[in-house]
Amino acid sequence: MGRPKLAVIGAGMVGATTAQRLAEKELGNVVLTDVIPGMPQGKALDLLQAGPVEGYGVSVTGSNDIADIAGSDIVVITAGIARKPGMSRDGLLKINGEIVSGLADAIRSHAPHAIVIVVTNPLDVMTQLVHRRTQFDASRVMGMAGVLDSARFRTFIAAELGVAVNDVAAMVLGGHGDSMVPLPRFSTVSGIPITELLPAQRIDELVERTRNGGAEIVNLLKQGSAWYAPSASVACMVESIVRDQKRLLPASVYLTGQYGIKDVFAGVPVKLGASGVEQIVELKLTPAELAALRKSAEEVRALAERL
């Protein structure tokens, strides 16, 4: 059996670093595309030449022709305009909506059997747009957000408690925005809920920092937004699919009544395997947690209607 074909659309910092992580994990042959002449070709060649040093032997190619995604097994969309200081993820709605619409049409034409992972912001709305334009089964269209937001929460918890980050598990649901829903009850250190280890006020502060995790980086960088953690989160999802690991990860997926939410994309725990989203897991939430998740989903719906 040949290697999977993995297409990354957008060769900026997130896209190029995603391509690097996919190659280093040897998850498949990588095609990196972008509209800027020469940029994806140059970055792909550089990545290819890192192979002998890092010990990976997959193919990495760059292209300015979107048709070169043809036959891809997985397509990752990172193309779009990044946030600037003071700008919300929602502020990117119109311009990124136009970009993603065209890309979704191209994926439908050239890679009709692909699983699509959307990274472009505002993430949940862009994922919904891709689903609508491609008409793919909902199991094959998802947004990367929950893995990233959970990683940020895990990072802050580990630093606060002075424990190994690998021992920290966390769960963040809802839309990838200011109304995301970190769940302290489902966040643990070696199985111990953080509610047993930290006072409520400090947990609330960590939750708030998680919600603003992307903006904190944008404000520090002054231009551009995060790319190391987002690309790592994409690679985690791709690996679970390519290797059929069936990991339980939070992702933005199309809900059809789960959690009392219907016909909108929102972040919930899912099982990711070879066919994409193989199961949506419904947690037993408290009334307050459920209300927060539904509020977050309604904000996504309102943005989608604007778009």
N, C-alpha and C positions, 0 to 999 in steps of 0.2 A: 504494500500500500504506500502511495506517495505521501509526502508531507502535506498537511493542510496549507491552503493559501490564505494568508491573513493580509487584508488591505487596511491601511491607515490613511484616512483622508484628512489632509492638513499636516504640513511638515513644520509647523511652529514648534515651540518648546514642548508642549504637551504631546503632540504627534510624534516628533522625532524621538523624544525620550521613551514614548510607548513602543516605538519600533525597536529601539535599543533593548528594552526589557524583553520584548517578545523574542528577539534574536538570541539574547543571552540565555533565555530559558529553553531555546530550541523548540519553540511551540509550533513552528511552521515557517514556510518561506514568506517573506514580508515584501509587500509592495507599498511604497510611500508615495502619495500623490499630493500635488499642490499646484495652484495656478501660477506661482512665481517661477519664471523660467530658470532652470538650472538648480534651484535650491533643493528640491527633493532628490535630484540626481547626485548632487554633491554630498548631501548628508548620508544618502544610501551608500555611496562609495566609501565614505569615511567609516561607516558602520561595518561594511564588508571587510575593510582592512583591519578592523579591530578583532575580527574573528580568530585569526591565528594566535593572537595574544590571549584572548579570553577563552578560547577553546570551543567556539561554536562554528558550525559549518553550514548553516542555513543560507539560502539565497536572500539578499537584500537588494532591491532595485528601486529606483526613483523614476517618477514620470510626471509630466504635465498633462497627460491625456487620461481623463477619468475612465475611458473605455478599458484601460489596462487593469481595472479591478475585476474584469470578466472572470467568472468562475470562482470567485472568492468564497471560501467557507464561512469566514467571519469578516465583517466590515466594521471598523471603528471610525466614528465621525468626530473629529476634533476641530474641524475647520470653523472659523468664525472670528468675530472680534472679541478680544479679551476685555475684561473690566478695567476701568481706570479708577483712581482714588475718588471716593464720594459717589461712585456709580453703583447702583444695585444690579443684581443679576437680571432683574426684570427689565432694566433699562436697555438691555441688548435685544429686546423682543423683535423689533421690526427688521433691523439689518440682518441679524442672524437667522430670522425666519425666512428671509429671501434666499440666503445662502443655502440653508438646509433643505428648503423646498426643491431646489435644483439638484442637490445631491441625492435626495430621496428618489427623485425621478430617474436619475442615472443608475442608482443601485437596482431599482426595479427592472431597468432595461438590461443591465450588464451582469448583475449577480442575483438573479431571481430566487436562488435557493440559499442565500446567505443568512446567517444570524447577524443582526445589527446591534451594536452597542453605541449609544449616543453619549457624548461628553460635552458637547457645545451647550452653553448657557443661553437662556434660562432652561435648565436641563429637562425638567419634566414636560414642559410645553414643547420643546424641540423633539423629545421622544414621541410625544403624542402626534406631532406633525409628521414625523417619519412613518409612523404606523398608518396614518390616514393616507399619505401619499403613495406608499408602497403597496398598501393593501395586504401586507404579509400577515400571516397568522400571528396573534399576539405573543405566542411563545417564542417568536424569533425576533422580537423588537424589545429592547430594554435600555434603561438609562443607568449610567454609572454615577452613583451619588452616595448611596448608603455605605458602601465599603469605605469611601473616602471620609465621610462624616464620622463614621464609627472609629476609623483610625485616628482621627483628630481627638475624639473623646478618649480613646484608649491612651493616647500620648499624654494628655493632660492628667488623667487619673494616675498613670504610672509615675509621672513627675511629682505629683502632689503627695503620693504615698511612699515614694522612694523605693518602688518595687520594679522587678523586671517587666518590661512592656509585653513580653511574650506570655506572661501569666495573666494579663488583663484581657478580658473579653467585654465588648460593649455592643449595644444595639441602638441605632438611630433610624427612626422611621420618618415618613412624611415627605413633603417636597424638599428639594435642595435649595432652600432659601431661609429667610429669617424665621419662618414658622416651622422649621424642621422640629422633630420630636425625639430628642435623646431620652432613653428610658433607663433611669438609674436602677430600677428594680431588676432589669435584665442585664445589668452590667456588673461584672464580678472580677475578683482577683483570686485565682485558683479555686473558683467555685463559691467564694464568699461574696455575697452582695456588697457593693460599695456603701449601701445604706447602713451596713454594720460597721463600716470602717471610717466613715467621714460624717461630720455634722451636716444637717440639711442645708444650712446656709452656704457651706463651702461647695456642696454638690450643685446647688443652684448657680453658683458662680462659674463652675466648670461647664455646666450646661450652656450658660450664656456665652462663654468663650468659644465653645464648640459651634454654636449658631453663627458666630462672627469669625470663625476660623479662616475663611477665605478672604474676608475683608481685611483682617489683620495683616495677612501676607501682602495683599494688594497695596495697602497703605505703606508698608515698609519698602516694597519694591519701587513704588512711585510709577512704574510702568510695567504692564503685563500682570499676570497672576500666577498662581501656584502651578508647578508642573511635576515635581518629583513625586509627591504623594498621589496626585491624580493618575499619573502614568502607572505607578505601582498598583493602584486599585484596578485599573483596566486590565493589567496583566494578570492579576489574581482571578478576575472573572473569565478571561480568555482561557487561562490554564484549566479552570474547573470545567469549562465546556470541551476543550480539545482533548483533555485527558479523562473526560467523563467522571470527574471526581465526585460530582453530586454534592458539592459543598452547600451549606446553608448560609446564604449571604443576603444582606439587604440590597435591593435594587429597585429602580423605578419601573413598575410594570402596570399593565392594563388591568384594572379591577372591574369585576363584573358582579359586585355585590358583597365581596369580602369586606369585613369591618363596616358593613352598611354603606359602602362607597361603590358607586357604579359609573361606568363609562368615562373614566379618567385615569391618568397615570399618576401613581404615587409610590413612595418608597415603602416597601414591606419586605419581610423575610421570604426568600424563595430558594428552591433547590435548583442549582444550575448543573446541567449535565449535557450530554452530547446533542440533545435535541433542543437545547436552550432552557427556557423556563419550564421545568418539569413539574413543579408544584408551588403553589402559593400557600404559605403557612400562616394560619390565623392564631395569633397569641390571645390569651385571655387578658384583656386590658382593663384597667380600672375605668370608671366613668370619666374621670378627668383626662386620662391618657387617650381614651377613645375620642373624646370631644376635641382634643388638640390635633389628633390625626385627621379627623374629618374636617376641621377648620383649615388645616394645611392643604388637604385635597381640594377643598372648595376654592382656595386661592389659586391653585393650579388651573382649575376649571375656568375661573374668571379670566385669567391671562389667556388661556386657549381660545376663549370666545372673542377676546379682543383681537387676537391674531387672525 
